[in-house]
């Protein structure tokens, strides 16, 4: 009985993973949209267009860290083309470098997880968003 | 019989005259004469540094595979329909770089596309844009490059298909597509607009990627700034005219922001070689980025080539 339940649970987990992978291009585009939306909030605070709010600021870095963990899993070999993807072939030629880029993004994002004031936020936000350009330069084609 | 012989002689004569004409007209000194530089004031190295950033010289000339963007040893391979170009060493190394060049040599290369030995340079080196820079600006840029470290070693020679491997052919290309004239400001426009027009068209050489090219690799004037297939391979270079597909909805401030941080108004961040362009243009004063934006906002809307439809996921 217990064994059956475990097997079923295992199957269930596997199935969930498969479903998440069923449209990785759409999913990674969604993930990046969320990163863009967080950056919009963050930039408004960094520039002083919006009042600094520690909860919102920390949420920005949470979005970044979650994306950094999730993104490297969303590029299976079957997702090299289609769906207006702008993924560069280099992602699959240089998996190690690609994963390292997200590991660095995650580290930089974690540094902002506990920001409490505007100055600290600006520093962490600047460091985290530097990753956008460096990663896109290598692993994304123009569009 | 006599008629045939006359015909033959006429044809040979025509061929000789045609070849002689081609030979004379494609001579580097005839099709792209050396610019007069006259007496120049002492070089302004700071201005040279600004122009070096505006042109993004390191993007092509820095030695690939190392992080020092100021080591201009060359070697980057540029794939093209004509073969592979290799960016040369432009560090001030006296044997392998341009350490032995004089100001006139540098001006000839940048504004006329001619090497110190009097040969045509290939327009993969965008002298088609740099020619807009006046001799004074080029002398400043040259002075700045001379402050950078000399790098030993020559880059591989270009690997081009026949007939493109014959440099004289570039003379014919210049006859068709190259006009050697410096930038002329438009007195009816503002100072900022003129500064922007100069930076965008001259040192910034934006049109070199943001336009479609014809079968001979020349920019199609009617598509200037309207985008097209990425000349460096995969992808699509965006339209930067005032078309709805381009920058019609962007404010000047948003364009200047992209040129500084890489962020679009929807907080996407530009990729590919534009990332390096942003890093370089970010070194310019804010007023220069705003001037570039001012000029770009004045470009008439051009629809440009149709993007291929994306395949369904």
Interface residues (C-beta under 8 A of the other chain):
Chain A: X23 X25 X26 X32 X36 X37 X39 X40 X43 X81 X82 X83 X84 X86 X88 X89 X129 X132 X133 X134 X136 X137 X139 X140 X141 X142 X143
Chain B: X230 X233 X234 X235 X236 X237 X238 X261 X262 X263 X266 X267 X268 X269 X270 X271 X272 X273 X274 X275 X276 X278 X279 X310 X311 X312 X313
